Amino acid sequence: MPRKNSRRRRGTRTPAPGAGRRPAGPGRADALEAMLGIDTGYSHDLAGDGGWHVRQIPAWRAVKDYTCPGCGRTIRQGVAHLVAWRSDWIMGDEEAAADRRHWHPVCWRTRPTR
């Protein structure tokens, strides 16, 4: 009978289902949404300049350089940032998504004060 490569530890218990799981929030799907295949990779932001879809981009997914429209500086490859596009665009969501912009998180948060 072949042996397993990993050794079994004594006294360890398996964690309870859902233990250590982070609660669902903006940008994170809960179990039901993940099972149904609903894309919750973005949150909805209402501000004085209208409604926006906002998606957080982690550093490992940032594979290109972008220019932030808030400060005009470059968002380098490998830097976490966010992508925003209009949710109330008159031409529809597809047209608005084609016009999405990459922002520094600080520039996005200070956007209404500019």
Residue pairs with C-beta under 8 A, 6 or more apart in sequence:
22 28
23 30
24 30
24 33
24 40
26 42
26 43
26 54
26 56
27 40
27 41
27 42
27 43
27 55
27 56
28 40
29 38
29 40
29 41
33 40
41 55
42 53
42 54
42 55
43 53
43 54
43 55
44 51
44 52
44 53
44 54
44 87
45 51
45 52
45 53
45 54
45 84
46 52
47 111
47 112
48 112
49 111
49 112
50 86
50 87
50 88
51 86
51 87
51 88
52 84
52 85
52 86
52 87
53 84
53 85
53 86
53 87
53 96
53 97
54 82
54 83
54 84
54 108
55 82
55 83
55 84
56 80
56 82
57 80
57 81
57 82
57 83
57 102
58 80
59 78
59 79
59 80
60 78
62 75
62 76
62 77
62 78
62 79
62 80
62 81
63 77
64 77
65 74
65 75
65 76
65 77
66 74
66 75
66 81
66 102
67 73
67 74
67 75
67 102
68 74
68 75
68 81
68 102
68 103
68 104
68 107
69 101
69 103
69 107
70 103
70 104
70 107
70 108
70 110
70 111
70 114
71 104
71 107
73 104
75 81
75 102
75 103
75 104
80 105
81 102
81 103
81 104
81 105
82 102
82 103
82 105
82 108
83 100
83 101
83 102
83 103
84 100
84 101
84 103
84 108
85 96
85 97
85 99
85 100
85 101
86 96
86 99
87 93
87 96
89 95
89 96
89 99
103 111
